[in-house]
Amino acid sequence: MKKIAIVTSTRADWGLLHPLVKELTDRGVKPMIIATYAHLFPEMGDTIQEMVEDGFPPMMSVPTRREPDEAVADAITGFTKAFRFLKPEMVVLLGDRFEIMGVATAALLERIPIAHIAGGTVSEGAFDDALRNSISQMATLHFPETDKGRRRLILMGAKPENVVESGALGVYNTTHVEEISADEIREFLDFDLGGCYLLGTYHPATLAEESPIAQMNVWLDGLRLSLEGHPELKILLTFPNTDTDPTSLLSLMFTFEAEWRQRVKVVSSLGRVRYINAARRAAVVAGNSSSGIVEIPSLGVPVVDVGIRQQGRQRSKAVIHSELKADAIADAISLALTSEARHRARELKNPYFRENTPSIIADRLLK
């Protein structure tokens, strides 16, 4: 099988899919890369350019509107047309986003087998959970990141011989992404992070009782307390995702940046290489992105997981959890900044680590 389509819709999933695309390319297979959704929104960082810079420009793009219901509908219609034109023999999908469920629906109705990466995971605080499980039910081949994920998929009805525990592609990135200097990061940001900084990303928890604006206000209030309590600390924040309209959230973030202009920097996207390198040098990574649970523990950097979004997700014992309360966030960050927390982060095992994850996935795809 040579005609493998790989769909990417955000900066996050491209960063994870990149090593698999490279692995397949190195084996003489040229994946049909299709970009959609947030990659095509210039206001979200024009992240399709990162794919071009990585040497893997998409073969095709499928535009969608931003609102979740419209994005799902557009993905079903657009990818049905794309698949009929490209005629892939398999479609590789990662994760749990609503537009990816639209892609999976199109592939299912076109009778194209789906290979699903990172199924069997749990994240109870977002509708990602239901979407991920729906995509898994439509898939033929599964690549869960952990043994618990594999067992969960089999209990959901997947055939055991089609469920391959692969580890997490993001963890592979942490040990294989090229190293860049702090000067390169400083030049990109036009901002000096100094020697002690927090790298943070907060996405609205879509099943939380609080509104996205209320959640963001609490998150930023927690960071304000941390800045007040730790005069040496600086903060680098990346944009939230587009599960809800991010416009008002970005306004709050830029106001926060203006208040602390010498100590806070907000950036739309760091890109795969800069993100890993910035995380590697950070004193703490905080927020509620899955990268804090899955990838960052392999860097030996303390992580603070905030709120309910990642509730239920398997994690290293080194990850520090905080309620979505300003004082709790500040206290958790203070704990993460201690030498004891740094030691635990370096010593405790990351359950998502496996040797050579891209090769495990490529071996099974090509059988």
N, C-alpha and C positions, 0 to 999 in steps of 0.2 A: 504494500500500500504506500503510495507516494503523495496522493492528493489530500493533504491534511490542512484543514482550515483552523486557524487560531484567532479567536476574537478577543479584543481588548477594548475596554470602555473608559478606563480611568488611569491616572498616573500610577495608582497603587497596583492595579493588576498587571500593568505593563512591566513594572519593576520586578514582579514575581515571575512573569512569563518569559522575560528576556533570556535567562539561562537555558530554558527549554528550547526556545527558538534557536539559540546558538548551537545547542547540542544536536538538534535535528539537522541544522545547516551543515555542521561539521561532518555529519554522516551522509551528506549528499542529497538530503531531502530539503526542498525549498518550500517551507510552509506558506500557505495562503493567509497572510496576515490581514485581518479586517479591523479597522478602527471605527469606533462609534461613540455616541453619547458625549461624555465630558471632554474627550480628546478634541472634539470639534467645537468647543466653546472657548473662544479666545480669552474671555474674561476669567476663565479658570486656569490660565497659565499657558494656553496654546500648547498643551503637552504632546501633541502629535509631532512637534518638532524634535522632542527627545528621541522618538522612535527613528526619525530620519538621521539624527546625529549618531545613534547607536549602530547605524548601518543597516537597519531593517525598516525601510519605508513601507507603509501598508500597501498592499496590492489594490485594496478597495476601501472606501469609507462609506458608512451608512448613517446619514444624519437622522437625529431624532429631536423632538422637542424636549424641554427640560422636565416638566411635571411628570411624576412617576406614571400616572395612568396613560398619558399621551406618549411617554417614552416606550412603554411596553407595547402599545398599539403600533407605534412607528417601527419598533424593532421587528415585530412579527411580520409586518408588511414588507419592510425594506430587506430583511434577511431572507424572506421567502424568494424575493426576486434575485438577490445576490447568490443564493445557493443554487437556484435554477440555472443561473449563468455560469457559475464556477464549477458546479458539479463535484464538490468534495466527497471523498470517501469516508471521512470522519471529521467531526467538529470538536475541537478542544475548548472547553469552557472552564473558567476558574471562579469559584466562590458563590456569591449569594446576592448579587445586586438585581434590582427589578428589571433593568434593561436586559440583563443576561438571561433572565427567565423568559423574556420575549424572544431572544435568540434561540433558546432551547426549544421553545414552542414551535418556532419556524422549522428547526431541524427535525423535530419529531414528526411534524405533519408532512415533511418532505422525505421521511423515512431514511434520514441520514443518522448513523450511529453517533452518539455523544460520548465523549470522554470527559468526565467531570473531576476536576482537581479540588481538593479540600472539602469534600462532602463529609458528612458524619460529625461535623463540628457542632458545638452548641454555643449560641450567644443569645441569651433569653431576653435581653433588653431592647431588641430591635426586631423589626419584621424580617430582617435578614434570615432568621431561623426558618421561618415558613418558606421563604423563597429558596433557600439552600436545599431544604428537604424536597421541595417540588422539582428542582432541577435534578436532584439525585434520582427521583422516581422516573424521570424521563431519560436518564443516562443508561448506557449499556456497560461502560467501563468506568471504574472508579479508582481514584488515587487519594484516599484519606491520608492525613498527615501523621496520625498516630494509631496505635493498636486499638485504643478505645473507639476512635472514629471508625475503624474497620468493623469492629464488632457491632457498632450501632447501625451501620449500613446493612449488614447481613440481617440484623433483626428487622430492618425495614423491608426486607425482601430481595436484596441484591444477591446474585449468585456468588458464592464465596470465591470461585475461580476467576471472577471478574473484578475482584476487590483487592487492589495491590497497595499495601501500606508503603508509602513513598518518603515520608518525612516532608518537611515544608521547603518549598523553593526559596522562600525568604531567608531561611536559615542558611541555605547554601550561599546566598548572596553575601551574607555577613563575612564569610571566610574567603570569598572569591572576587568580590568587587575590587577594582583597582584602587590603590591608596592615593589620595591627593593630599596636598599640604593644607595646613590651616590658612596659609596666605591665599591659596586659591579660593577657599570658602569665603574668606574676608573680602576678597576682590569681587566675587559674585554678589555678595550681600551689600557691599559698600558699608560695612558695619563690622566693628571689632568685637567679637564675642568674649575676648579675654580668656582667663583660665578657668572660670567657673560659670557654667551656663546650663540652663534647662532647655531641652528641646521638647516642644509640646504640640499636640494636635488634639482638638476636641470636636467630635462629630455629634450632632444632635441624636440623642437616644430616642428612636421613633416610637417606642412603647412606654416612655416615661410619662408620668403624670404632668410634669412641668412642661411648659411650652419651650421650643428651641431657644427663644430669646431669653427666657428665664434661666434656662440651663447655662447659656453662654455667660450671662451676668454673674452667676454663682462661680463658674469656672474662673472668670477674670478677677472676681473679688478674691478668690483664693490665691491667685498669682500676685495680686497687689499686696496681700498680707506677707507673702513669701519675699517679695522685694523689700518690704519694710523690715522684715526680720533678718534678712541676709544681705547686708550692704554690698557684698562682693558678687552677688548673683546677677547674671543677665539672662534674658529670655529670648528664644527664637521660636516663633510660632508659624505653622503652616496653615493654609486655608482648610476649612471644614469641607466635607463632601457636599453633594447636591441632593441628598435624600429629602431635604426641605430647601426652600428658596434661601440661598445663603446671603442675600443682599443685606438684610438687616443685621445678620451676624457679623459680616465683614465690617459694617459700619461701627459696631461695638469694638471690634478688634483694632481698627485703625484709630479710634478714639483712645483706647488703652495705649497704643503705641505712641500717640502724640503726648500723652500724659507723662510717659517715661522714655522720652526720645533717646536718652543716652544709654538706656539699659534694656530696651525692648525693640525687637525687629519682627515685622510680619512679612511673610513672603508667600506668594501663591503656591509655588512648588519648588522643592529643591532638586528634584530628579533623583533617579535611582542611585547614582554614584555619590552625589553630594549628601543625600540623606543618610546613607550608611556611614560615610566619613564624619558627618556632623554628629551622628548618634554615638559613634565610637569615642569621640572626644568629650561628649557631654558629661556633666556631673550627674544628671538625672534625665530620664525621658518620662514625660507625664502626659496624661490625657486619657482617651479611651479608644485609640486606634488599635486594631488587631496586631499591628507591628510591635507594639509594646509587650504583648503577651507572647507572640510567636517568635519574633526575630531578635529583639534587643537583648533578651537574656543570654544569647550566645555571644554577645559582645562583652559580657561581664559588667554591664552598666545597670545601676539600680533603676527600677521602673515603678511608677505610681499609676495604678489603674483607677480611674475616677468614675463613679456612678454605676449604673446597671447595664450599660450597653454590652459589655463582655461577660455578663453574669452567666455562670455555667460553663464557660470555656476552660478547658484543661490548661494548666499553667505551671510554671516553675514555682517552687515554694519561696523563691526570692522576690517575687512580684508583691508589692505592697498595695493593698486595696484601700480606697478612701470613698466614703459617702460623698454625694454631691452637696457638700456644705462647705462654705468658704474656710471656716476654721479647721475642718477636718482635712481639707486639701492642703492647707498650709502646714499642718502638723505632719502629714504624710510626706510632704516634700522635705521638711526638716529632718525627718527620720532617714529619708533616702540620701541625704547629704552627709550622713555620718560614715565614719570609716568602717563600722560594723556592717552597715548595709552594703557598702562597696565590696567587702570581703565575702558576704553571702552571695552577692550577685556573681562573683567570680568562681565560687566554689560549687554552687548547686547546679544540678543537671537540668538541661532544657529538654523537655519531653518531645519536642518537635525536631530534634536533630537526628538525621540519618546520613550515612556516607553517600555522597554523590546522587542526590535526589534527581537531578535532570536525567542522568543515565538510567535510573530505575524506570522513570516514566517513558523515556524514549524506547527502551528495550521492549516494553509491553505494547506501546503504540505501534511499533513496526512489525510485531508478530502477526 
